[in-house]
Amino acid sequence: MCKRTRLGVVMAVVVMTASLSWGTVVPIDSVVAGDPNMRPYILESVTVGGVEISAGGLMTGTTHWIKDPNTKIADPNMDDFDINTMLRWSGRPGNFEILFDLLWTNTNGDANDFIFFEVGGDNGDKPTLAAIFPDGSLGKTMQVLPGVNLLPGWMKTQYIRNAADANDGVGTDNQPIAGCAFSITDLFDVNGVSLTNDAVIKGIMIVSRNGVDPSGFFAVAPPAYLVGLADVNVVNDAIVSLRYKGTEYVVADGDLTLGTTLRWYLDPNGVEKIWADGAPAPAATVNGTSNLKTGDVGAKADNFLFAVGGVADISSIDGINFQETIFPVPSNIFFIFERGGNDAGMMQAIFADGSLGEAVAFKKAADGGPYAKTPFKAAGQDAYGMVFRSAVPAIGVRITASGYDALSISIPTVDMPR
């Protein structure tokens, strides 16, 4: 952190490796997922090797059953933070892939990188896993062997699986939820050589369940990252709802909270000052991609509107150094919509102590974004969406991107990772 001065997928044909390798797997120490007597069990934190990892510092993936080389069927039960819901494995022989939101690489040194929950935690549950590389190829499989490379075995938690409350189509019931953890260096390349901390993968393949009943798989997330968001519903130029990680956020139900956006510039002495429209307005302080827009004020990002009266409702930072949106409560998740997707720059978390988080760069949509094009337009131009994630809860987000036209910026009203 730096101190502030003020407040997609190529899928290869899956072939199971004939021989297995053993990685070093450890039981988790403990887990916090709410009241053990109340469902859902939304993961709040997990401790492994004496290190506590908050849920905000973890990421899920998108899970599919690989029915055959040409058919993948989604299974969202693994893609949320509820460790009571289970993978639907009955009648689904074969492999399950878990693809992360972005290419994954180690960001926490030699600490454990992956958390795996299952129902039962019996020593006969011995799944085999493999790394999925960016080109879709698989590494040699690693098997979880309780009593051998998982000592003393799965750590059974205080949480008991409840099938009725999960309502996930899986009958397994009244068994403890257990957990283990492992590192990227416990996985293998195609030749069975252990991966290094700088390896890059895009997911994990469950090659064989071998009795395991998966109820959650998480990877340690980078300090901050961006992913595209296209799943939004807009009616009469206003956001009605959006969906992220299987959860629908409805504006009319109060599921989203808006902040306060201000645009900032640097004066000739490098001092940050609020850009105030009016006469005389400050001169442009950075080269813009289009003309300076004095009327597209920050407040226009603090609503759910894409346009008003046929005119785009934007907070523009053409010719201005950056904009900041501050929220009344901290959040790990920020939903951001922009007009055009034609601007590159960076985003940073703003923390309660006034410090800024690590800068996360983004490119133009045509260059890879990760802007996601929505089905809607803002006064004739395509509207794009992104989700900014911060491992540490932040009170706001700074956007530095010449030409950026923010349509709407919000956070979940109840900030639980989804």
C-alpha positions, -999 to +999 in steps of 0.1 A: +000+000+000+011+036-006+002+064+018-022+090+005-019+127+014-056+128+022-087+110+027-126-180-213-116-214-221-098-238-244-108-273-233-085-302-241-096-338-241-091-350-206-069-381-201-065-395-167-028-401-158-021-437-151+001-431-121-004-407-092+019-385-072+015-374-036+015-338-027+017-325+008-018-319+021-027-305+055-059-304+075-073-269+082-070-257+118-105-242+120-132-224+101-158-197+108-190-199+087-216-184+110-237-201+136-233-240+133-271-242+141-282-220+112-279-223+075-265-212+051-229-217+063-214-186+046-176-189+049-161-160+069-126-172+075-104-203+076-072-209+095-045-231+081-010-236+097-018-209+122-026-184+094-061-169+093-075-162+058-106-140+055-132-150+030-125-117+013-090-130+005-104-161-012-119-166-047-142-193-060-143-206-096-169-218-121-175-255-119-185-278-147-191-316-150-172-328-181-198-351-195-178-357-226-150-338-245-177-317-262-202-312-233-198-293-201-226-289-176-224-261-150-227-269-113-230-237-093-232-255-059-194-252-057-192-216-068-204-197-038-192-193-002-219-216+014-200-247+025-233-265+031-240-269-006-225-298-024-213-308-059-240-328-077-219-359-085-246-386-085-251-400-120-222-379-132-191-401-137-159-385-149-142-352-142-152-319-128-133-287-137-130-256-115-120-226-135-109-195-117-121-160-126-086-151-139-053-168-145-040-177-111-005-175-097+009-175-061+007-142-042+013-154-006+048-170-007+050-205+008+017-204+027-012-227+015-029-216-016-061-238-019-088-248+006-109-278-001-141-287+019-160-320+017-189-336+036-179-366+057-142-363+061-137-400+062-102-415+056-116-434+026-122-401+008-092-398-015-098-375-044-073-370-072-067-335-085-047-319-113-037-284-123-053-270-154-028-249-174-037-218-195-036-239-227-062-264-212-036-292-206-035-310-173-007-317-150+000-351-135-026-359-109-021-355-072-040-377-048-052-366-013-043-396+009-056-392+045-031-408+069-003-406+043+001-371+028-029-357+048-020-361+084-038-369+106-067-367+080-095-344+071-102-318+098-139-323+107-154-289+116-183-280+139-206-276+108-230-304+099-243-309+064-281-303+062-295-314+028-329-299+033-316-264+038-290-268+011-318-277-014-290-286-039-304-319-052-279-340-032-292-364-005-260-367+016-271-355+051-262-352+087-224-355+083-196-332+094-181-308+069-143-313+068-115-294+052-079-296+040-054-273+023-025-275-001-001-253-021+006-248-057+039-266-051+020-297-042+007-299-078+026-312-107+034-305-143+027-330-171+059-349-163+052-352-126+076-324-115+064-302-087+052-268-097+070-237-084+055-206-068+056-187-100+035-213-119+004-200-137-028-221-138-064-214-147-081-240-125-082-274-109-096-306-123-112-332-099-101-362-120-116-387-096-138-382-065-128-415-048-156-410-022-151-373-016-183-351-015-170-317-023-188-287-008-163-259-015-131-251-033-113-218-028-080-203-040-062-175-022-069-144-042-045-116-052-047-084-031-070-070-058-083-079-092-108-072-119-133-094-137-159-087-163-196-084-154-222-086-182-251-101-163-272-070-157-308-062-164-316-026-175-351-012-181-357+023-195-320+031-191-320+022-154-303-008-137-330-031-123-307-059-111-274-076-116-261-111-110-226-120-097-214-154-085-249-168-086-264-141-064-289-116-078-288-081-065-321-062-070-321-024-069-357-021-057-350-045-028-321-024-015-295-050-024-271-024-038-256+007-021-244+038-038-215+060-028-203+096-033-181+102-064-157+132-067-133+140-096-098+151-087-069+169-104-033+178-095-025+215-093+008+228-107+024+219-073+011+184-074-015+189-047-047+168-051-078+191-054-114+185-061-126+193-096-155+217-092-175+226-123-182+262-128-165+294-140-136+295-141-131+257-142-095+244-139-077+236-171-073+200-182-044+184-162-039+153-183-042+144-219-077+131-226-091+108-252-117+134-260-127+169-250-129+178-213-165+174-201-172+199-173-209+189-169-204+151-165-199+154-127-191+127-102-226+125-089-237+110-122-220+077-112-239+077-079-272+064-094-283+034-114-289+053-146-273+047-180-290+077-196-315+105-190-336+118-218-315+101-244-282+116-230-256+094-213-255+099-175-218+097-169-191+108-146-163+116-170-126+120-162-115+133-196-087+157-189-089+151-152-064+129-132-087+105-114-121+100-097-129+084-063-161+069-050-165+066-013-191+044+004-207+045+038-195+010+047-165-010+037-168-037+010-147-063-008-168-060-040-174-030-063-197-032-093-187-007-120-203+001-153-188+022-180-197+036-214-178+025-244-151+002-229-126+023-249-104+034-220-074+019-203-061+027-168-060+014-133-082+009-102-071+010-066-089+003-033-092+032-009-089+020+027-103+036+059-069+049+070-066+069+037-041+045+021-044+032-014-043-005-024-023-021-051-030-007-086-048-031-109-044-022-145-071-027-172-070-024-209-095-013-235-122-039-242-107-045-276-074-053-260-087-077-234-103-055-207-115-073-186-145-052-196-175-074-203-200-061-228-236-060-215-266-064-238-275-027-232-264+007-245-259+041-229-272+067-254-262+047-283-228+034-270-223-001-256-223-004-218-196-025-202-194-039-167-165-049-143-162-062-107-133-048-087-124-072-058-102-062-028-090-089-004-091-063+024-124-044+028-122-009+014-143+022+017-140+031-019-123+028-053-101+052-072-102+051-110-073+066-130-081+064-167-081+093-191-115+093-209-132+069-185-170+075-184-185+059-153-222+051-156-229+035-121-207+024-092-222+004-063-215-022-037-236-051-022-256-037+007-247-068+027-211-074+018-207-112+020-184-127-006-205-146-032 
